[in-house]
Amino acid sequence: MVSYVVQNDVARARAHMDFSKWDEVERKLPEDRAASYSGICENLLSGAMPKKPYLLAHSKARLNQSEVEQVCNWANRESMQALTRK
């Protein structure tokens, strides 16, 4: 049961953002690329990602505050660069 829930959550998440297809993000319009990067940080800060069922099965996926800050700093830099590289 847990496996199905996690699998379903992963499929839905990949429909929004699939890191294995990141080159598709890089081909988007600058505003859309920036939104993709910003969305990463927003999802981490809000607790929307990683999903709780996923964390039950993969405890090492839990990020501490420092790791969240590192990811958000990276995402914010990339977002700004996407907008300035128009």
C-alpha positions as semicolon CSV with decimal commas, in nm:
position;residue;x (nm);y (nm);z (nm)
1;M;0,000;0,000;0,000
2;V;0,274;0,248;0,095
3;S;0,456;0,164;-0,226
4;Y;0,149;0,249;-0,435
5;V;0,097;0,581;-0,254
6;V;0,460;0,680;-0,299
7;Q;0,458;0,571;-0,662
8;N;0,144;0,776;-0,726
9;D;0,292;1,083;-0,554
10;V;0,614;1,052;-0,754
11;A;0,420;1,027;-1,081
12;R;0,215;1,337;-0,995
13;A;0,525;1,530;-0,889
14;R;0,707;1,439;-1,209
15;A;0,414;1,570;-1,408
16;H;0,498;1,912;-1,259
17;M;0,875;1,887;-1,246
18;D;1,088;1,597;-1,360
19;F;1,457;1,645;-1,288
20;S;1,544;1,368;-1,532
21;K;1,404;1,596;-1,804
22;W;1,559;1,918;-1,675
23;D;1,672;2,014;-2,025
24;E;1,303;2,080;-2,100
25;V;1,297;2,342;-1,824
26;E;1,603;2,508;-1,973
27;R;1,421;2,547;-2,307
28;K;1,126;2,731;-2,151
29;L;1,070;3,105;-2,169
30;P;1,278;3,293;-1,911
31;E;0,976;3,369;-1,692
32;D;0,871;3,004;-1,693
33;R;1,226;2,890;-1,611
34;A;1,238;3,137;-1,324
35;A;0,903;3,010;-1,196
36;S;1,028;2,651;-1,210
37;Y;1,330;2,738;-0,998
38;S;1,124;2,946;-0,755
39;G;0,875;2,661;-0,723
40;I;1,146;2,432;-0,590
41;C;1,213;2,660;-0,296
42;E;0,845;2,733;-0,236
43;N;0,764;2,363;-0,217
44;L;1,044;2,299;0,030
45;L;0,960;2,595;0,252
46;S;0,589;2,515;0,260
47;G;0,655;2,151;0,346
48;A;0,475;2,037;0,031
49;M;0,786;1,845;-0,074
50;P;0,908;1,594;-0,001
51;K;0,573;1,434;0,073
52;K;0,527;1,269;0,412
53;P;0,454;0,920;0,269
54;Y;0,775;0,943;0,068
55;L;0,968;1,038;0,381
56;L;0,826;0,736;0,562
57;A;0,988;0,511;0,305
58;H;1,299;0,727;0,246
59;S;1,400;0,893;0,571
60;K;1,727;1,021;0,419
61;A;1,523;1,242;0,186
62;R;1,434;1,468;0,481
63;L;1,618;1,798;0,449
64;N;1,740;1,995;0,747
65;Q;1,712;2,374;0,760
66;S;2,063;2,427;0,627
67;E;1,996;2,202;0,327
68;V;1,668;2,380;0,253
69;E;1,852;2,714;0,265
70;Q;2,121;2,583;0,029
71;V;1,863;2,461;-0,222
72;C;1,666;2,787;-0,196
73;N;1,981;2,996;-0,243
74;W;2,065;2,796;-0,556
75;A;1,708;2,813;-0,687
76;N;1,687;3,188;-0,626
77;R;2,019;3,248;-0,806
78;E;1,907;3,037;-1,102
79;S;1,571;3,213;-1,110
80;M;1,737;3,555;-1,124
81;Q;1,981;3,439;-1,390
82;A;1,697;3,302;-1,601
83;L;1,533;3,644;-1,594
84;T;1,851;3,833;-1,674
85;R;1,957;3,598;-1,958
86;K;1,650;3,675;-2,166
